[in-house]
Structure formats: structure tokens, C-alpha cells
């Protein structure tokens, strides 16, 4: 039962969820001592097959904020998912940008909260819908990359650290220059500039997006170079479509294989290791018979002609076998004469 719970949320479950499933805390602790489950964080357990990691601890802590609710319930409910959003240095670590020293687990919450765990920090803020997303890999609600960098700037991180974050995000196509400029509108002083100096910020971060701009320019050049070829292909297809009626288009290929295919199907059905019920479910016997006995307009050889050819071939083979017997006898007699000559 608890394993089923864990399988639905990253291999984790809370003690509150276990209690709702009929497993009280003393029983849960006995299971832990027996090595059935592992305690990851306070009130959160994992199955023994779950691989422990920093990200798993983050997920465990996020589950503990609403211990009675399943992860899917919180993620799917707009009124619940934004209650606690991964943010600040923790968000930068999940996005894999920058090289900041980890300083605990950070959440941005929409109401004041406190934690007894010293490594958990809450930041009170009302996030707009555009400030957070559900991370595609971890499945956790997390601040967007522009919002993450802005939060770190307002937390007092040095301009050099911020530029490193911007460069990483730009190189990984997680952030555009326009998004950064819009996010830091009125906060340009975080980069050591005068507040409101948008042009100065653009000049400062411009080098961080060189690769992005180059990739965009390359894509535009390729599209421009391919446009004439695409137009030619479209013109050819259009002219062919107009010149060929549906009836003529259907008569272009010669159907030289249908009767042979039907004959093969009929022969295959009689093989000893072939199920007799295989072909009838695909093509009823009467259909095969009618196909074999009907002269198709696009077939090169009709079935009666093939049968006549088969008869002639069998007769030729019989004659060849008859002719082969005297030859073999003459060969054997010649061999005997050759062996008798030395005597």
C-alpha cells in the first residue's frame, strides 16, 4: 500500500499520507528499522529502491509543506500549486545555471511561514502567474529563470555572479535578452548601473547572448536560402496535381503483384506450420478464389496461364529426368571401362 503511494510521487510518501492509508507512526518506524523504508526528511519516507539525491530531498521537503495532499493534487490545483514555489539559489541549482554555493532549500510562499529546520528558508512574495512554471524535469513549481536571477539580485548577490547566471541561461536558451531587460526594468542598479539605465544594461549583457543571436541569424539565413527551393517544389507538386486526374493517377502504376500475392497467400495457408485461421480472417477463401479466377486488367500473367506454365514446366522437368538416366548410366559404364583398362 505504501509502495503504491510512493510510486505516484517520486518514490516518496509522508507520514500523514501513511496514516490516511491505515499505517500509524509506530508501525511506520518499525518498517523503517526493518529496512523496508528510508527516512529522507522529517515526516517523509522513501522506498528502498528510490535513489537518494539532493533533488529528492528538495521534493521531500516540498511534500512536507502539505503532508496530507498528494503531489498530483497540488500540481493540478491552481489554488495550491503556487502556495510554495522553489526559488532563489535552489531554483538556480534546479535550472543548472551559475555556480552558487548552496545555502539550504528556498521557497517563495504567498503567506508568512516558518520552519523548524534551519536549512529551509521561506520568502514571502505574491508571484504573478508569469513568474513561475512547473519545471519540465523535476515536476516542481519553480520561479522562471528571469525571476530567479532577479530574486538573487535583490538578495544581494554580486554583479559578477549575476552576469555568470545570465551567461549560463543565455547559452542554454533558458533566457532571452528581452526577457532579462524587462525583468530588471527599474532594477538596473543590481548590476552596478544607475537605476533606469536600460541601455547600459543592454550593453553590459549583450555579450551573454551572442550565441543565441548567432543561432537565430543562422536559422534565418538557412530559411531564406531554402525558400526558392521550397517554392519550386510547391510549384511542381501543384502542376502535377492539376495535370493528373484521380482516375489517371490511380492507373499509373501497373498492378503486377496482386494475383501473385494472392497465390502466395493461398499456398502459405497450406503449409504445415502455418495456422489455417491466419489468412481467412484477413481475406475470406471466396475472396481469394475470386481473385485467382478473375482476369485482372493490370496483371501481366493471369492465373490460368500460370497454371498452364506450371504444367509445362513439370512436363519439361520429367523429360529432363528421363534424359538424365541414360546419361548417368553411360557415365557409370564409362567409369567402369576406365577402371578395367589397366588390367
URMOTA-V139150 format. One record per pair of residues at least 4 apart in sequence whose ideal C-beta (glycine too) atoms are under 8 Angstrom apart, sorted by the first residue. I is the first residue (numbers start at 1). J is the second residue. Records with the same first field share a line. If there is no record, write none. Layout:
I->J + J
This chain:
1->5 + 21 + 22 + 23
2->6 + 13 + 18 + 21 + 23 + 31 + 37 + 45 + 47
3->7 + 47
4->8
5->9 + 13 + 17 + 18 + 21 + 70
6->10 + 11 + 12 + 13 + 45 + 46 + 47 + 50
7->11 + 47
8->70 + 71 + 72
9->13 + 59 + 63 + 70 + 71 + 72
10->50 + 56 + 59 + 71 + 139
11->46 + 47 + 49 + 50 + 56
12->40 + 44 + 45 + 46 + 50 + 56 + 59 + 60 + 63
13->17 + 18 + 44 + 45
14->18 + 43 + 44 + 45 + 63 + 64 + 67 + 68
15->19 + 25 + 28 + 43 + 44 + 45 + 67
16->20 + 43 + 67 + 68
17->21 + 67 + 68 + 70
18->23 + 24 + 25 + 28 + 45
19->23 + 24 + 25
20->68
23->27 + 28 + 31
24->28
25->29
26->30
27->31
28->32 + 37 + 45
29->33
30->34
31->36 + 37
32->36 + 37 + 38 + 39 + 45
35->48
36->48
37->45 + 46 + 47 + 48
38->45 + 46 + 47 + 48 + 50 + 52
39->44 + 45 + 46
40->44 + 45 + 46 + 52 + 56 + 57 + 60
41->57 + 60 + 61 + 64 + 117
42->64 + 117
43->64 + 67
44->60 + 61 + 63 + 64 + 67
46->50 + 52 + 56 + 60
50->56
51->56
52->56 + 57
53->57
54->58 + 93 + 102
55->59 + 94 + 138
56->60
57->61 + 105
58->62 + 86 + 90 + 94 + 105 + 138 + 140
59->63 + 71 + 138 + 140
60->64
61->65 + 105 + 117 + 120
62->84 + 86 + 107 + 140
63->67 + 71
65->83 + 84 + 107
66->74 + 80 + 83 + 84
69->73 + 74 + 80
70->74
71->75 + 139
72->76
73->77 + 80
74->80 + 81 + 83
75->81 + 134 + 139 + 141
76->81
77->81
78->82
81->134 + 141
82->110 + 127 + 132 + 141
83->109 + 110 + 111
84->107 + 108 + 109 + 113 + 122 + 141
85->107 + 108 + 109 + 127 + 132 + 141 + 142 + 143
86->90 + 91 + 94 + 106 + 107 + 135 + 140 + 141 + 142 + 143
87->91 + 106 + 107 + 108 + 123 + 142 + 143 + 147 + 148 + 151
88->92 + 106 + 108 + 121 + 123 + 143 + 148 + 151 + 152 + 155
89->93 + 100 + 101 + 102 + 103 + 104 + 106 + 152
90->94 + 102 + 104 + 105 + 106 + 107
91->95 + 106 + 142 + 143 + 148 + 151
92->97 + 98 + 100 + 148 + 149 + 152 + 165
93->100 + 102
94->135 + 138 + 140 + 142
95->135 + 142 + 145 + 148 + 169 + 174
96->168 + 172
97->145 + 148 + 165 + 168 + 169 + 172 + 174
98->161 + 164 + 165 + 168
99->164
100->152 + 157 + 161
103->121
104->118 + 119 + 120 + 121
105->119 + 120 + 121
106->121 + 122 + 123
107->120 + 121 + 122 + 123
108->122 + 123 + 124 + 125 + 127 + 132 + 143 + 151
109->113 + 122 + 123 + 124 + 125
110->124 + 125 + 126 + 127
111->124
112->122 + 124
113->122 + 124
114->122
115->120 + 121 + 122
123->151
127->131 + 132 + 143 + 147
130->144
131->143 + 144 + 147
132->141 + 142 + 143 + 144 + 147
133->141 + 142 + 144
134->139 + 140 + 141 + 142
135->139 + 140 + 141 + 142
138->142
142->148
143->147 + 148 + 151
144->148
145->149 + 169 + 174 + 175 + 179
146->150 + 175 + 179 + 180 + 182 + 183
147->151 + 183
148->152 + 165
149->153 + 162 + 165 + 166 + 169 + 175 + 180 + 183
150->154 + 183 + 184 + 187 + 190
151->155
152->157 + 161 + 162 + 165
153->157 + 162 + 184 + 187 + 190 + 191
154->187 + 190
157->161 + 162
158->162
159->163 + 190 + 191 + 192
160->164
161->165
162->166 + 190 + 191
163->167 + 191 + 204 + 205 + 208
164->168
165->169
166->170 + 175 + 180 + 205 + 208
167->171 + 208
168->172
169->174 + 175
170->174 + 175 + 176 + 177 + 208 + 209 + 211 + 212
171->208 + 211 + 212
173->212
175->179 + 180
176->180 + 209 + 212
177->181 + 202 + 205 + 206 + 208 + 209 + 212
178->182
179->183
180->184 + 205
181->185 + 198 + 201 + 202 + 205
183->187
184->188 + 190 + 191 + 201
185->198
186->195 + 196
187->195
188->193 + 194 + 195 + 196 + 197 + 198 + 200 + 201
189->193 + 194 + 195
191->201 + 204 + 205
193->197 + 200 + 201 + 204
194->200
197->201
198->202
199->203
200->204
201->205
202->206
205->209
206->210
209->213
210->214
211->215
212->216
213->217
214->218
215->219
216->220
217->221
218->222
219->223
220->224
221->225
222->226
223->227
226->230
227->231
228->232
229->233
230->234
231->235
232->236
233->237
234->238
235->239
236->240
237->241
238->242
239->243
240->244
244->248 + 249 + 252
245->249
246->250
247->251
248->252
251->298
254->298 + 300
255->296 + 298 + 299
256->260 + 298 + 299 + 300
257->261
258->262 + 291 + 296 + 298 + 299
259->263 + 291 + 292 + 296 + 299 + 301 + 302 + 303 + 306
260->264
261->265
262->266 + 283 + 288 + 291 + 292
263->267 + 292 + 303 + 306
264->268
265->269 + 279 + 283 + 288
266->270 + 279 + 288 + 292
267->271
268->274 + 279
269->274 + 276 + 278 + 279 + 280
270->274
274->278
276->280
277->281
278->282
279->283 + 288
280->284 + 285
283->287 + 288
284->288
285->289
286->290
287->291
288->292
289->293
290->294
291->296
292->303
293->303
295->299 + 302
296->302
301->305 + 306 + 309
302->306
303->307
304->308
305->309
306->310
307->311
308->312
309->313
310->314
311->315
312->316
313->317
314->318
315->319
316->320
317->321
318->322
319->323
320->324
321->325
323->327
324->328
325->329
326->330
327->331
328->332
329->333
330->334
331->335
332->336
333->337
334->338
335->339
336->340
337->341
